[in-house]
Amino acid sequence: MQTILVCDDDKEIVEAIEIYLQQEGFHVLKAYDGEEALEILKNNEVHLLIMDVMMPKLDGIRATLKIRENSSIPIIILSAKTEDSDKILGLNIGADDYVEKPFNPLELVARVKSQLRRYTQLGNAAESSDSIYTVGGLSINDDLKEVTVDGEVVKLTPIEYNILLLLVKNQGKVFSINQIYESIWNEDAIGADNTVAVHIRHIREKIEINPKEPRYLKVVWGVGYKIDKN
């Protein structure tokens, strides 16, 4: 049974999410501020975190930043804010998905399942054959789900890994933002520009010596992104 941690200072929202998740067979842990969430994560095996932004003591932004220091657990951010800048902020701090309040509980459950599938696939080396992809000093070992740059291990989130793997597997091919989004998220690319751009920037910051002059992940202006052939 997979365990979901739901963190929101509104207890009614937490209880409602818990009901829907339990109906789908998930075990649910509950927290009502960021500090409590960090403590639960420290002492329990949690497979996914649903995190509100505005909370007392330690808000969702700072809590997510703290979690990302040593964990790639999938994180879905909840927020009543609807501005694009808030969605981008959530993704910037390391969240994997963003759901606006008020939300459809069934949609939230669907997003939870989608993130867990992606995360499980990332960690399941048994499904892979001996697959190592190399571009210059960049190497992806898809058996180990490990990325190295010039011999140094680079820690990517599941979405970042899957985007990079898609591009490296198809060296030289240009993917549009919509193609990347639909390949990775498995849903129609509606308003995908900011979401994909944020993840691409994160990947560059991790694999490039100088993200402004990338060696690997190149932009083709007006078209999309590609990894040049070695």
Secondary structure, 3 states (H helix, E strand, C coil): CCEEEEECCCHHHHHHHHHHHHHCCCEEEEECCHHHHHHHHHHCCCCEEEEECCCCCCCHHHHHHHHCCCCCCCEEEEECCCCHHHHHHHHHCCCCEEEECCCCHHHHHHHHHHHHHHHHHHHCHHHCCCCEEEECCEEEECCCCEEEECCEEECCCHHHHHHHHHHHHCCCCCECHHHHHHHHHCCCCCCCHHHHHHHHHHHHHHHCCCCCCCCCEEEECCCEEEECCC
